[in-house]
Amino acid sequence: MICFNILSISSDKTKINVSVQTDIDSVFTSLKFWNKNTFKDESKCIQLNSKFIQDSNKEVFTINTSDVNIEGDVFNGIFFLEFGICNSVDDCIDKKRLGVVANLMEYYDCLLSKILEKNPCDTKVDDNILNINQTLEGVKLGLQLGYYDEVFNLIKSLDTLCKNNICISCKSACTKCNEFSNKTLINTTYINNELL
């Protein structure tokens, strides 16, 4: 059994905080990292086995953006961590468990921007706002249920719906990003501990 005590993106989005434990007679032996573009492609996974001390059944560490070659020095998007353990009692039967962390703030910024652009006196329903909101809800539900291919398709839809608002680290020619530059990440998503 693998239990995630903490599996979350830090509030400054520069690291993933990890606290995991397993059965008393087991140790963690492998850790693979993927993003949404490389998920389950073994040739593109990043091995992070060196993060484990392996002196007990508990491990606590951080994953920095530099550990996993993240551009822009912040974790934006969806990331997968596959933990493997070895049980010494069962002649090292390898067991695995997948954890997911996500920072969807760029899409929430997009939604908020679209809402703020809308004239409050206009009673007409804005389909774009509804589509972005429902697609974001679909992403969260898909992550919870493990429908990752569907989540990737929904993210593509969000990219299309928000194409005028999306900019990574607000360094591009994006006019909307500066409005939200002082935001604090308060809703980091992680799945196995059920915070969404």
N, C-alpha and C positions, 0 to 999 in steps of 0.2 A: 504494500500500500504506500502511495506517495500522497502526502498532504501539503498543500500550499498554505503556509501561514501568512506570507506576504508575497504577492506577485503584482507589482504595480509600477507604473511610470511615475517618476518623481514630479513634484509640482513645477519644477523649472524645465521639465522635459529632457534633461540631459542624461538621465540614467534610469535603468530598470532596477528596482529594489526587489531582492529575492530572499525569502526565508522559507526553506522547505525541510520536511522531515519524513522519515520512513520508519519501518519496523526496526526494533532495537537490534536485530541481528543482520541488518542490511546496511549497505553504504551506497552512495550515489557514485555512478561510474561514467555516465555520459550526459552531455548537454549539447543539443543541437539548436541552432538559431536560424530562423527564416523570416523573411518579410513577405508581403502579399505577392510579390513578383517571383519569389523563389520557392514558395511553400512546397514542401515534400519532394523537391528536386535534390536528391542526395549529393549530386555533384556541386550544388550551389549552397549547401548548408554551411554554416560557420560553426566549427567545433569549439566549445567553450569548456571542455573537460578540466582545463587548468584552473578553473574557478573553484573546484572542489578541494577541500583540505583532506577529506576522507578519514578523519580521526574519530568520527562518531556518526550516528544516524541523522544528524542535523547539519544543515549547511545554511550559512547566511553570507550574502555577498551582493555586490552591485555589478551591473553590466553598463559600462560607459559607451557612449556613441563611438568612441575610437576603437573599442573592442570588436565592433561589428561593422565598421566601415560605413557609418551613417553620414550622409552628406548634410551639411547645414548645422551640425552639432546638436540637433534636437530629434527626439523620437516623435515623428508625425506619421500616423497611419496605424497599421495592424502588424503585430509581430508574434511569432510562434516560438515557443521553447519546449523542446521535447526532453524530458528528464528520464534517465535510465538508472535502475538500481540493480545491484547484485546481492542476492541473498546467499550468504555463506553456508547456511544450513542445507539448502537445496542444490548444492554443487554449482552455485553461481548461475541460477536461472535469471536471465535478464528480463526485467519488467519495465515497461515504459508508460509515461503519462504525458499528455500534451497540455501545456498552459498557453493562454492567449492574453496579451495585453494590447490595448489600443488607445490611441489618442486621436479622437475625432474632432478636436477643437476647431480645425479649419472649416469643417462643415457646419458646426454650430455658429461660427463667425459669419459664414455665408448666410445662414438662415436669419440670424439677427440683423444683418445688413439689409436683407430683402424686406424684413418686417419694418425696419426703420425708414426705408425708402418709400414705403406705402403711405399714402395720404390718409390720415386717421378719419377724415370725413368721407372717404370713399367706401361705400358699403359693399362694393362688388368683391366677390371672393377672388383672391389671387391664386390661380392654380399652381404657379411656380412655388409659392410658399408652402402650399399643401403638399406638393410633390416632394419637396426637399424634406419636410418634416416627416412624412410617411416613409420615405426612403431611409432616413436616419433611424427610424424606429425598426424598420426591416433589417438594417445592418445589426443593430443591437440584438434583436431576436435571433437572427441567423448565427451570430457569434455564440449566444447562449446555447443554442441547439446543435451547434457544430456543423452547420450548412455553409462551409467555407467557400465553395465555388459560387453559391448564390450571393454570398456577401461580396465577393470580388466583383460580380456583375452589378450589384447595387452601388458599390463604390464607383464603378465606371459611370453609372447614371448620375451619381452626385457630382462627379468631376464635370460632366456635361452641364448639369443644371447650375453649377456654381462657377462655370469657367470664367466669368468676369470678376469673381471675387477671390479665387484661389491664388495665393502666392506663398511660396515656401520661405519662411523666415522674414517675410516682408521686405526683401531687398530688391524685388523686381518692380516693374512699373505698375504697381497695383494701387489704385486710389483709395480702396476701402480698408486696407490693412491698418493704416495709421490710426483709424478711428478706434481700434481695439488693441493698440499696442501695449497698454498697461494691464492687460487681463492676467488673472491668476488662474492656473489650471486647477479647478476644484472638482472636476468630474472625470478623473482618469478612469478608464474602463479596464477592468480585469474580470475574467470569467469564472474561474474555479472558486473564488471567494465571493462571487456573485455581486460585486459592486459594479454597477453600470451607470 
